[in-house]
Amino acid sequence: MEKSTRSCLFFLFVSSTFLALLLPRGCEGGPVCASLNEVMPEELPNCRHGVVMDWCGNARCAKGPGQTCGGRWNENGSCGKGMYCVCGYCAGCSRDLECALGRFC
């Protein structure tokens, strides 16, 4: 083989190896925001535990004490004001003083 052919093959090998390293492996993005505003603005005052924004920026009714919350992309919802999500359930006290103790995971 000529020297120029070997250098071209070497360059091809190195560049293809480099490109293979750049290819994504198991990439994962956030959820697709297909629906907008599942909770209509006129229903928001009826949310017992307040209103929170979801992953897509839409208003949702907040979850109350003892209700499920969280998840990988917060798909189970967010807790209302004065509460926090622990082990997948809302804990703390809501604004109308309904309370739930936190769980041990």
LUMMI-265371 format. One record per residue (C-alpha): residue number from 1; x, y, z; residue in one letter. Coordinates in nm, 4 decimals. Layout:
REM residues N
<r nr="NUM" u="X" v="Y" w="Z" rest="A"/>
...
This chain:
REM residues 105
<r nr="1" u="0.0000" v="0.0000" w="0.0000" rest="M"/>
<r nr="2" u="0.1082" v="0.3500" w="-0.0673" rest="E"/>
<r nr="3" u="0.1744" v="0.5912" w="0.2141" rest="K"/>
<r nr="4" u="-0.1123" v="0.8222" w="0.1101" rest="S"/>
<r nr="5" u="-0.3612" v="0.5313" w="0.1021" rest="T"/>
<r nr="6" u="-0.2599" v="0.4210" w="0.4516" rest="R"/>
<r nr="7" u="-0.2919" v="0.7744" w="0.5875" rest="S"/>
<r nr="8" u="-0.6363" v="0.8086" w="0.4260" rest="C"/>
<r nr="9" u="-0.7489" v="0.4789" w="0.5790" rest="L"/>
<r nr="10" u="-0.6102" v="0.5817" w="0.9164" rest="F"/>
<r nr="11" u="-0.7914" v="0.9159" w="0.8948" rest="F"/>
<r nr="12" u="-1.1143" v="0.7390" w="0.7964" rest="L"/>
<r nr="13" u="-1.0818" v="0.4978" w="1.0903" rest="F"/>
<r nr="14" u="-1.0088" v="0.7733" w="1.3430" rest="V"/>
<r nr="15" u="-1.2868" v="1.0011" w="1.2194" rest="S"/>
<r nr="16" u="-1.5470" v="0.7212" w="1.2113" rest="S"/>
<r nr="17" u="-1.4487" v="0.6148" w="1.5640" rest="T"/>
<r nr="18" u="-1.4823" v="0.9743" w="1.6826" rest="F"/>
<r nr="19" u="-1.8254" v="1.0105" w="1.5200" rest="L"/>
<r nr="20" u="-1.9416" v="0.6822" w="1.6755" rest="A"/>
<r nr="21" u="-1.8517" v="0.8207" w="2.0189" rest="L"/>
<r nr="22" u="-2.0646" v="1.1275" w="1.9544" rest="L"/>
<r nr="23" u="-2.3779" v="0.9308" w="1.8704" rest="L"/>
<r nr="24" u="-2.6366" v="0.9464" w="2.1495" rest="P"/>
<r nr="25" u="-2.6973" v="0.6316" w="2.3468" rest="R"/>
<r nr="26" u="-3.0274" v="0.6068" w="2.5253" rest="G"/>
<r nr="27" u="-3.0988" v="0.9775" w="2.5315" rest="C"/>
<r nr="28" u="-3.4184" v="1.0780" w="2.6987" rest="E"/>
<r nr="29" u="-3.5958" v="1.4091" w="2.6896" rest="G"/>
<r nr="30" u="-3.8812" v="1.5532" w="2.8874" rest="G"/>
<r nr="31" u="-4.2427" v="1.4674" w="2.8202" rest="P"/>
<r nr="32" u="-4.4141" v="1.6103" w="2.5156" rest="V"/>
<r nr="33" u="-4.6622" v="1.8840" w="2.5972" rest="C"/>
<r nr="34" u="-4.9542" v="1.7721" w="2.3833" rest="A"/>
<r nr="35" u="-5.2418" v="1.9305" w="2.5733" rest="S"/>
<r nr="36" u="-5.2682" v="2.2839" w="2.6954" rest="L"/>
<r nr="37" u="-5.4696" v="2.4005" w="2.9927" rest="N"/>
<r nr="38" u="-5.6581" v="2.0871" w="3.0898" rest="E"/>
<r nr="39" u="-5.7948" v="2.2967" w="3.3759" rest="V"/>
<r nr="40" u="-5.9998" v="2.5798" w="3.2309" rest="M"/>
<r nr="41" u="-5.9478" v="2.9276" w="3.3819" rest="P"/>
<r nr="42" u="-6.3046" v="2.9369" w="3.5133" rest="E"/>
<r nr="43" u="-6.2384" v="2.6155" w="3.7113" rest="E"/>
<r nr="44" u="-5.9262" v="2.7492" w="3.8864" rest="L"/>
<r nr="45" u="-6.1141" v="2.9159" w="4.1748" rest="P"/>
<r nr="46" u="-6.2609" v="2.5722" w="4.2550" rest="N"/>
<r nr="47" u="-5.9164" v="2.4197" w="4.3205" rest="C"/>
<r nr="48" u="-5.9336" v="2.3359" w="4.6898" rest="R"/>
<r nr="49" u="-5.5567" v="2.3385" w="4.7519" rest="H"/>
<r nr="50" u="-5.4612" v="2.6188" w="4.5162" rest="G"/>
<r nr="51" u="-5.3170" v="2.6318" w="4.1669" rest="V"/>
<r nr="52" u="-4.9723" v="2.5151" w="4.0517" rest="V"/>
<r nr="53" u="-4.7960" v="2.5145" w="3.7157" rest="M"/>
<r nr="54" u="-4.7100" v="2.1815" w="3.5534" rest="D"/>
<r nr="55" u="-4.4061" v="2.0827" w="3.3438" rest="W"/>
<r nr="56" u="-4.5574" v="2.2420" w="3.0326" rest="C"/>
<r nr="57" u="-4.6429" v="2.5696" w="3.2058" rest="G"/>
<r nr="58" u="-5.0159" v="2.4991" w="3.2325" rest="N"/>
<r nr="59" u="-5.2201" v="2.5752" w="3.5418" rest="A"/>
<r nr="60" u="-5.3288" v="2.2685" w="3.7397" rest="R"/>
<r nr="61" u="-5.5122" v="2.2171" w="4.0655" rest="C"/>
<r nr="62" u="-5.2624" v="2.1470" w="4.3444" rest="A"/>
<r nr="63" u="-5.2708" v="1.8226" w="4.5391" rest="K"/>
<r nr="64" u="-5.3723" v="1.8098" w="4.9044" rest="G"/>
<r nr="65" u="-5.2421" v="1.6303" w="5.2140" rest="P"/>
<r nr="66" u="-5.2091" v="1.2554" w="5.1608" rest="G"/>
<r nr="67" u="-5.2669" v="1.2725" w="4.7843" rest="Q"/>
<r nr="68" u="-5.0120" v="1.1366" w="4.5367" rest="T"/>
<r nr="69" u="-4.7553" v="1.3788" w="4.3963" rest="C"/>
<r nr="70" u="-4.4215" v="1.3952" w="4.2203" rest="G"/>
<r nr="71" u="-4.2938" v="1.1374" w="3.9782" rest="G"/>
<r nr="72" u="-4.0124" v="1.1570" w="3.7280" rest="R"/>
<r nr="73" u="-4.1512" v="1.4571" w="3.5428" rest="W"/>
<r nr="74" u="-4.3914" v="1.5531" w="3.8201" rest="N"/>
<r nr="75" u="-4.6609" v="1.3595" w="3.6330" rest="E"/>
<r nr="76" u="-4.8492" v="1.2922" w="3.9580" rest="N"/>
<r nr="77" u="-4.8879" v="1.6627" w="4.0318" rest="G"/>
<r nr="78" u="-4.7536" v="1.9163" w="4.2805" rest="S"/>
<r nr="79" u="-4.8574" v="1.9864" w="4.6366" rest="C"/>
<r nr="80" u="-5.0327" v="2.3072" w="4.7323" rest="G"/>
<r nr="81" u="-4.8925" v="2.5926" w="4.9381" rest="K"/>
<r nr="82" u="-4.7666" v="2.4889" w="5.2813" rest="G"/>
<r nr="83" u="-4.7147" v="2.1269" w="5.1758" rest="M"/>
<r nr="84" u="-4.4288" v="1.9268" w="5.0296" rest="Y"/>
<r nr="85" u="-4.3970" v="1.6017" w="4.8367" rest="C"/>
<r nr="86" u="-4.2268" v="1.3177" w="5.0241" rest="V"/>
<r nr="87" u="-4.2123" v="0.9577" w="4.8985" rest="C"/>
<r nr="88" u="-4.4821" v="1.0313" w="4.6411" rest="G"/>
<r nr="89" u="-4.7398" v="1.1806" w="4.8825" rest="Y"/>
<r nr="90" u="-4.8166" v="1.5360" w="4.9922" rest="C"/>
<r nr="91" u="-4.7310" v="1.6075" w="5.3547" rest="A"/>
<r nr="92" u="-4.7761" v="1.9117" w="5.5741" rest="G"/>
<r nr="93" u="-5.0809" v="2.1318" w="5.6228" rest="C"/>
<r nr="94" u="-5.2979" v="2.2900" w="5.3572" rest="S"/>
<r nr="95" u="-5.4303" v="2.6435" w="5.3787" rest="R"/>
<r nr="96" u="-5.7538" v="2.5172" w="5.5394" rest="D"/>
<r nr="97" u="-5.5422" v="2.3373" w="5.8064" rest="L"/>
<r nr="98" u="-5.5997" v="1.9859" w="5.6766" rest="E"/>
<r nr="99" u="-5.2768" v="1.8049" w="5.7665" rest="C"/>
<r nr="100" u="-5.0973" v="1.4805" w="5.6827" rest="A"/>
<r nr="101" u="-4.7731" v="1.3494" w="5.8272" rest="L"/>
<r nr="102" u="-4.4812" v="1.2700" w="5.6009" rest="G"/>
<r nr="103" u="-4.4061" v="0.9069" w="5.5174" rest="R"/>
<r nr="104" u="-4.0859" v="0.7163" w="5.5598" rest="F"/>
<r nr="105" u="-3.9600" v="0.5809" w="5.2305" rest="C"/>
